[in-house]
Amino acid sequence: MKAITVASYGGPEVLQYSEVETPAAAPGSSLIKVEAAGVNYADLMMCRGDYPGGPEPGFIPGLEVAGTVVEGSRKGERVMAFSWGGGYAEYAVAADHLIFPLPAEFTTAQGAGFLLTYMTAYFALWMADLKPDERLLIQAAAGGVGTAAIQLGREMGAEIFAVIGSPEKEERLKQMGAEHVLVEKNYNVGAMLREQTGGEGVDIILESLSGASLERDLELLRPLGRMIVYGSLSGTPGSIDPGLLIGNNISVHGLYLGGMLADADRARMALDELREYIRRRKLQPVIEREYPLADAAAAHKHIQARQNFGKLVLVP
């Protein structure tokens, strides 16, 4: 089969379109004929060797796929699945408890771009215990998780503040339901936010940047506010002042989706709630562009330049 392989760590240039053996499904897993594979920033980190606990060189990237089961107990089913590696290929293996029916409302590309971003956004808001009318600040709001969080936050009744790096995406985010869009490239986000909230700040922050923004964003939380850290796009760890947490009774939570999905019942709970939103047509995965599998490097370059709005997918 054709697949994208990574023989050494590096940037998009290390992605090679190769001929490899088709994997076999072990007991408790299934083989999926991939019709679309989601592209995520975590894939870029793994290719660079920056992802904690990531694979050694000689791997096939790709954390999520959509297609048809061709080997396993669910043979013939149209599905979306967490492949947790190996998704950038014509065939991929996924554990049976991480394979879910492809919603009839979705295209295959939307199925491939749904699981990682919407499950991350869902669990972030679940951990934050978001209440109606609370203020929700979303960093990197134009990305996959960001656009998912805007849609979910909107349906949960939050007042949404979306932070982006350039003004070109502002109108699209407002159309999705973000009442306030803060363009970080041109203005001081903290000053804008305080002005728009009468100096009060927000209740919840979804933090994907880390680095210097960690401590800065903590100062934007109201008393009893919650920050959910699910990424480190800045590439630096950042620091947190315990006095700031104690003085304002605020909390910081870390979110690793793989750990949340290790509990099959918890994963089903999340999917059941998300399916209800899908059935009511309240969630619409934003797929900016579909790339041929052979052009995976171009997709990585697009994300690396922070140009994407929503998700990119690869099509074998």
Secondary structure, 3 states (H helix, E strand, C coil): CEEEEECCCCCHHHEEEEECCCCCCCCCEEEEEEEEEEECHHHHHHHHCCCCCCCCCCECCCCEEEEEEEECCCCCCEEEEECCCCCCECEEEEEHHHEEECCCCCCHHHHHCCHHHHHHHHHHHHHHCCCCCCEEEECCCCCHHHHHHHHHHHHCCCEEEEEECCHHHHHHHHHHCCCEEEECCCCCHHHHHHHHCCCCCEEEEEECCCCCHHHHHHCCEEEEEEEEECCCCCCCCCCCCHHHHHHHCCEEEECCHHHHHCCHHHHHHHHHHHHHHHHCCCCCCCEEEEEEHHHHHHHHHHHHCCCCCCEEEEEC
